[in-house]
Each structure stands twice: as C-alpha cells, then as structure tokens.
C-alpha cells in the first residue's frame, strides 16, 4: 500500500516549554473552584468573564457551522444540553 502524499509535521519542544506548559496547567483552577451551573457561573464575582467566554464559544460554534437549526419533527423530543465549565 502506498503512503499518501501528505507532508509530515514534526514540532520539537524544549524541556523549558514543556515545564512552562505543565506549570500553567497545574496552577489553573481546581474542579472545586469551577462553577457547576450557568446560574452559578453568572452570579460569581468573575461572572462577566464566564458570560463572555460562553458567548465567544457559541459564536465560534455558529461561525464554524458546527450544527444546523432544523424544525422539530412532530412527536420527537429534542435532546438537551448544558455548558460544561472546564479549562
């Protein structure tokens, strides 16, 4: 079988870059610091930041045509969704 003609990308990272990234990951909020509901997120002192992040995410989903809005067929119950507040 012939290998597809696609370029291979190899990106080297230094130990310093990996350590920096690991440091950022370990200093982020713990699961106990994150809101569990939209109401909780918006009522926090940093609620405007959560609102802005949610609006940005919804705009991205719309811009990238991740889903289509279609009429609900008769007798079909739609699935629900909720935001997940994780970094």
C-alpha positions, 0 to 999 in steps of 0.5 A, a space after each residue: 500500500 502506498 503512503 499518501 502524499 501528505 507532508 509530515 509535521 514534526 514540532 520539537 519542544 524544549 524541556 523549558 516549554 514543556 515545564 512552562 506548559 505543565 506549570 500553567 496547567 497545574 496552577 489553573 483552577 481546581 474542579 472545586 473552584 469551577 462553577 457547576 451551573 450557568 446560574 452559578 457561573 453568572 452570579 460569581 464575582 468573575 461572572 462577566 468573564 464566564 458570560 463572555 467566554 460562553 458567548 465567544 464559544 457559541 459564536 465560534 460554534 455558529 461561525 464554524 457551522 458546527 450544527 444546523 437549526 432544523 424544525 422539530 419533527 412532530 412527536 420527537 423530543 429534542 435532546 438537551 444540553 448544558 455548558 460544561 465549565 472546564 479549562 
